Amino acid sequence: MTPKAPASSNGNPSDPCVIVIFGASGDLTARKLIPALYEQDRQQRLAPGTSIVGVARTEMSDDTFREKMHASAKEHAAAFDQAGWDRFANRLFYHAADAAAAESMEGLSAKIAELGGNAGILRQGGMPNILFYLSVSPDLYEPIIENIGAGGLVSEGHRWCSLNAEATPWQRIIVEKPFGNDLASAVSLNRALGRVFEEEETYRIDHYLGKELVQNIAVMRFANTIFEPIWNRDVVEHVQVTAAETVGVGSRAANFYDRAGALRDMVQSHLLQVMCMVAMEPPSVFDADAIMREKIKLLGSCVVASDAEAPSACVMGRYGRGKGPQDRAYIEEDGVDPKRNTDTYAAVRLEIDNWRWSGVPFYLRSGKKLAVKQTEIVVQFRRPPVQIFKMFDGSLADRPANRLIINIAPREGISLRLEGKVPGMGMKLDYADLQLDYLDRFGGEQVEAYGPLIVDAIRGDRTLYKHKEEVELGWKICEPFIKNPLIRSSIHTYEPGSWGPDAAERLFGGVGRWHSPPPGFVRKTVG
């Protein structure tokens, strides 16, 4: 008998399945995926019978794999208890194989069938539901996808044609970013996926969309009538999206980062998706198809810079040497080729050519070794058309306008800057921030963003995943900056602990327009 699936928070069941993680010996699996799945299991969001099998070339037993993952979960899970781990560990298995070799799929297929049989979750045809997760080097994506198809592990076409589709197992795949390194390679990857998997069963993951407050942007905009009338070019002056980190690149330089850079790694993927949630039109319903349609429309409305325009709309930088003896400059990191001029900081100005946003610039920036670890959105409103209080204080003309700050990480919350009168004699104005701290107000347990996204894939919910057109449009928008030789050759060196190169201010046409808190800044919490 198939175990009964638990209901998710919105009532849709989580099917029992076998989760196959390619790249099980890698850093992402240990630091993110297994701790995230453990957290979901603690919250009873994995169906009874669901098994997880890690696949990598390294030979090891199930118990050895469990021991390695146990140490990672203790370190990286939001909350850990041994009894919960012991229950979860019974779901964990390991299979040694080179997934890029076609002959490996026969043994993997047998392992999946064995796990499904032992758990009592086999379906029509003698196989369970399967969720594949590509947690491997991007150059292995296409060979593994091709081998999955050639090995007969995907029967999706047969499922749609079946008289009883519900009894036929599904096969889905989660693809980790990067989705290509330019438009041509992204198109090639999408075609490889399309030859084996239906688009509806393909899940291009962006863990930023699993963060609570990114989803809350939609709730804030579309469940509160006060925002929609002012969410347009008439009232909004500009929008900033920032993802800043205080750490450097470290060991990632040689095996990934030096061939990618900040614009490829963060702006093209995460920040464009956050921008979509801020700027898209209201979907007809909050489901995957409706949201994807609106994001595709928005990205399709972004103005693609010409070769001549790109240098004035993009600034790149890389961090220099710090003050400590171990604070190496980026070009001194192991495996870095200085001639590549790889960016550890990138800032771009984008224009959206539609009725809502025409004339409103969107500024996106991301960088390593910056002053503060912070991911946020700043919606800057226009100044009042007339300053009727300037007779009391001539400096009022220079005061900042109202702004809404949506803080995504590390502490989720929203603050709205308003002007007010200081109590006492005379007319003196100052600002105050109205703050909503989500954890203080609503409570709940913070979990790794990957967990809810993986459970969504098991449930067949693509709301927080990317459509292939979103990926390709993102590359189309960013390629003029990435491949512009003038931008690359004029890369700026910036001081660690700063907010990046001073040249980024010129994107605004003035100084001091970025929202850049001082080093050591921690957003105040309520209560």
N, C-alpha and C positions, 0 to 999 in steps of 0.2 A: 504494500500500500504506500502510495506517495505521501510523504509527510505534509501536514497542513502548513501552508505558508503564513507567516505573520503579516498583519496589515501594517502598512507604512503610515506615516503621520497624516497623509491625505486619503487613506482608505484603500489605495491600490496595493494588491498583494506583492510580496517579494518572492518570486519563484525559487524553488530549490534548483541549484545548478552546480556545475564544476567550474571554478574560476581558475584559469590557466595563466600564470604570470611568466612570460618570457623575460629573462634577465633577472632571475631570482637571486643571483649572487651580487647584484648591483646595489648601489647606494640608495637609489630611489625606493626600491623594494624594502630595504631595511629601515630607512628613516621615515618613509611616508606610507607606503601601501599596507604593509603588515600592521603597523600601529593603528592605521585608520580602520582596517577591517576588524581588528581586535576591539576598537571602540564601538563600532557598529554592532558587533556581537554582544558586547556588554549591554547595549541598549535594546537587545532582542530584535534587531532589524535584519539579521540574516536568517533565512528559513532553515528549519531543521533539515538535515541531509545535505546542506550546502558544504562542499569541500573546496579546498584551495590547494592547488599543486604548483609548486615552483619549478621552473625549468631553466637549467643552465648547464654549461659544459662540465663544470666542476663535479667530480664524483663525491657524493656524500649520502649518508643515510637519512631517513625521515627524522630520526631523533637528533642527529647533528644539525639538520636544518632548523628544527624546532628550538634547539638550544641557542643558535645564532639569533633567531628572530625573537626569542625571549629577552635577550639582552637589549635588543633594539627597542622592543615595546616598552620595557622598563624605563628606558632613557627618553623616548620620544612621545609616548602616549600621554594624553592630557591627564588621565587618571589611570592608575594601575592597581590591580589587586590580584594576588596569586591564584585565588580560587577561580576568578574569571579567566585568567590566562590558561589554567589547566583545562577548563572546558573548551576554550577556543583552540588550544593546541591539538585537540582531537580532530580538528578539521584540517590541519596542516600536513601536507605530504610533499615529497620531492621526487623529481624525475631527472636524471642526468641525460642530457641530449644536446646536440648541436642543431638548433632549430633551423639554421640556415642550410642544413644538408637535407635534401629531399628524403633520404632513406630514414631519417629520424622520426618521421610522422607516423609510421606504422606502430612503433613502440609506444609513442605518445597516445595514439588512438586507443591502444589496448589498455593503457594506464587509466585513461578517462573512463572507458567502459567499466573497468574494474572498480574504480571509485564510485561510479554511479550505481553499480550493482550492489556494492557493500552498503551504500547509504539508502538503497531502495528508491532511487529517483529515476530509474531508466524509463524511457518513454518509447513510443512506437519506433521500431527499427533497432532497438537495443542500445541506444545512446541517451545520455542525459542532456539537458540544456547545457550549453557551454558559453562562457564569457571569456574571450581571449583578451589579454592585456599585454601590449607591446611596451615593455620597460627596458628597451635595448637601445644600442646606438642607432641613430637614424639611418645609417647606411645598410642596416639589416632589415629595415621595415619591409621593403618590397620582396626580398628573397623569402622571408618568413611568411608573408601573406600569400605569395605564390605557392609555397609548399603546403600551407594549410588547405588551399584549394585543390592542389594536385593530390593531396593525401586523402581526399574524400571526406574531410571533416565538416564540410559545409553543405547542407542539403536545403538551403533556404528556398530555392525555386520549387523543389518538391513540396515543401511545406505549404506554400501559397496555393499549390494545385491540389493539395490533399483534400479528401472528402471530410476529414476530421483534423483540421489544422491544429486544434488545441492539444491533440494527442501527439503531435509531431514535435520533436525537440527543436528549439530555436538555437541559433548560433549568432553571437554578437561579438564585436571587437572594439576595444578601447585603444585609441592611438595617442600616445604621449607626444607632446610637442618636442621639437619643432616639426611643423608640417611642411617639409621642404626647407631649402635655404634661399629660394627665390621663386618667382612665378612659375618658371618652367619645371622645376623639380616638384613644386606643389601640385601642378597639373598631372605630372607623371605619377605621383603617389596616389592622387585621387582616382586616376584611371586603374592603377593596380588594385586598389580597394574595390572599385566598381566591378572588376572582373570576377571577384570572389564573393563579395558581400553586397547585399542591397544597401542603398543609401540609408534606409530606415533602420538598419542594423549596424550602422557605422557610427561610432561615438568618438569624436575628436575632443579630447578632454582639455579644458583650461581650468585649472584648480582655482583661479581667481573668481570664477563664476560660482564656485562652491562656498565662497565666503559669505557669511550671513548678510552683511550690510550691502553687498553688491545686489543681492536679491531684494533687500529692503529698499533699494532705490526705486524699484518698480512700485512697491507698496506706497512709499512716500509720495511719489508722483501721481499715481492713479487711484489711490484710496483717500486722498485728501484734496478737496476741491479748491483749497486756497492756493495751490501751486500751479495748476494748469493754466489759469489766466495770465500768469507772469512768466511762464516758461517759454519765452520766445524772444525774437530779435528786438522787440519794442522795449523790453525791460532789462534783458540780460546784456551786459557789455562784453563779457568773455567768460570762458570756462577753462580751468586748469585741471589736469589730471597728473598726479605725481606719484611715483613709486620709488622711494629713496631707501637705500641700504647703507649701513655704517661699515659693513664688512667689505673686504676686498674679494678678489676672484679666487685666490689660493690655488688649490690643486686642480680646479676645473679648467685652468687656463689651457693646458696642453691638450686635453682630450675633448674639449668642446668650445670653450669660450673664445679662444683666439680666432676661431673660424666663424664665430657668430657675432658677438658684440652686443651692446645694450639695445640698439635699435631693433636688430633681428630677434633678440632674446625676449625683450619686454614690450617695446612699443608696438611692434607688428602684431603681437598676440594679445597679451593681457590688456594693455592700455586701450587699444582699439575696441576691445570688447566692453571695457568699462565705459568708454565714451558712447558706445551704442546704447547701453542701458540708460545713460543720462539723456541722450538726444533723440532716441527713436520715437516714432509716433505711437500713440496708444494702440496696443493690439486689440483685436475684437474680443479675444478671450485670452486667459493666461495659460496657454499651452504651447507645446514645442513648435508646431507649424506656424501659428500666428506670430510668435516672437521671432522665429527665424526669418519670416517674411519681412518683418519690420526692420530687423537688423540688416538684411540684405539690401533693402531699399535705402537705408541710411548710408551704408558704405558705398553703394552705387552713386550716391549724391555727392560724395566727397570729391573735391577738385583735385585732380592728379597734376602735380607740379611738372612743368616743363624742365628741360635741362638748364635753361637760363634762369628759371624762377627758383629752383630747388636751393641754391646756396643762400638765398636770403630768408629761407623758411626753415633752416635746419642748422643746428650747432652740435658738433661732436667734441668730446673730450676724453682724456684718459688720466687717471690719477698719477701724481708724481710721488717722489719719495717722502715718507713721513718723518717725524722728529725722532722716533725710536730707532734703535739699531736694526730691528727686525722689520721695520715698516718699509718694505721695498716698493719701488715704483712699479707700475704695471709692466713696463717693458723689461723689468728685472725678474718677473715671475718665471718660474721654470716652464719651458715649452713655448714661451712667447716669441713670435717673430716680429721685431719692431717694424719691419718694412711693411707689414700688413696694415699698420695704423688702425688697429682695432679700437673701437670706441667702448669705454667703460661708462660713458655718459652720453646721452643723446636727448636733445630737445627739438621738437618740431612744432610748427604752426600749421594747422589744417583749416580749411574752409569747407563748409557744407552748403552746397548750392540747392537749397530747397526753400519753401515758403516760410518755414518756421525759423530757420537759422541763417539765412543769407545775410552776410555782413558781420556775423559773430565769429571771431576767431576762437579756435580750440587749441590750447597749448598742452602738449603731452611731453613729459620728461621722465627719465629714469636714470639712475646712476649708482655706482658702487663707491664706497668710502666717502659718503656725504655726511652732512652735519647731524642728521637725525634719521632714525629708522621710522619711516612714515609712508603710508599709502593713503592718499586722500583725493577728494574732488573739491574744488573751490568754484562755486558759481558766483561770479562778481556781477552785481546789479549796477545799473546806470545811476548816476547822481540825480538828485532832484533837479528839475529844469530851472528852478529859481531858488537861491539860497537866501531865505528871508531872515535868517539869524546872523548874517555876516556883519550887521551893524554892531552887534554885541562883541564879536570876536572875529577879527579879520582873517584869522588862520582857518576859519571854517571852510573856506574855499578849497583848502588843501586836504581836508579830512577825507578818509576813505569812505566809499559808498557802502551800502549794506552788502553783506556777502553771506552765503550759506556754505558751510564747510561740512562735508560728509567724510568722516574719518573711517576708513576701512580697516586699517591695521596700524599699530598693534592693538589699540583699544577702540572698539566699534562705537560710534556715536555720531551725533549731528549737533552742530552749533550754528546759531543765526546771530549775526552781529547787527545790533540796533543802536541808534543814537538815543541818548536820553539827557534830561536836565539834571545836573548835579544839585542835590538839595542845598538850600541856603539862599542868601541874598544874591540878587543879580542873575543874569542869564549866562550860565556856563554849561557847555555841552561836553559830554564824554560818551564813550561807547560801553555797551555791556553785551555779553554773549549769553543768549538763552541756550541751555545745553540739555541734550537728551543722551544719556549714557545707556546703551542697550542692555549691558550686563546688569547694571544697578537696577534698571527699571523692570526688566523682564526676567532676569535670572537665567537659569539654564546652564548647561555645561558646554564649555567651548571644546570643540572637537576638530580634528584634522579635516581640512576641507575636502580631501580626496574621498573620505568615507561616504558622505551622503551622495556624492557624484557616482561612485561605484554602485551604490544601492539603486540609484536612479536608473543606471544602465541595466541592472538585473530586472527592474520593473518595466523596462522599455520606455522610459521617460527621457526624451532628448531635449527638454526645455532649456537646460543649462549647458548644452553641448553646441558645437559649431557645425553648420552645414558646409558642404564643400565650396559653395559660392562665397561664403564669408571668408574662408581661408584665401581663396584666389583673389578676391577683391582687396583683402588686407595687404597682400604682396604687391598688388598693382599700385596701391597708394604709397607704399613705403619704398619700392624699388628706386624711384627717382632720387631719393636721399641716399640709400645704401650704395648705389653704384655710381654716384656722382664723383668724378675724380677730384674736383676742386674742393668739395666738402671733406673728402678723405685726406687730401694732402695738407689741408689747413687745420688739422685736428689740434685742439688746444690741450695743454697740460694744466691740471688744476691741483690745488693743494688738498690733501686728505683732510677730512673734517670740515671742509667748506661746502658750499652749495653748487659746486661745479664751476666751469669757466665763466668769467665775467661776461664773455661775449654772448652768453645766452640771454642777457638782458635786451640785446638789440632786437630779439624777436618781437618784443613789445614796442620797440621804438622809444624806449625810455628805461630809466634805472629804478629798481625797487618795486617792480610790479609783481614779480613772483611772490607767492606766499611761502616764505622761507624762515621758519622758526629758528632761534639761535641754538647752537650746540648744547646738548643736554636737555633740551625741551621735552617735557612729558605732558601730554594733554591732561588737563584737570578732569577729575571724575566728580560725579554728583554724589552727595550723601556722605 
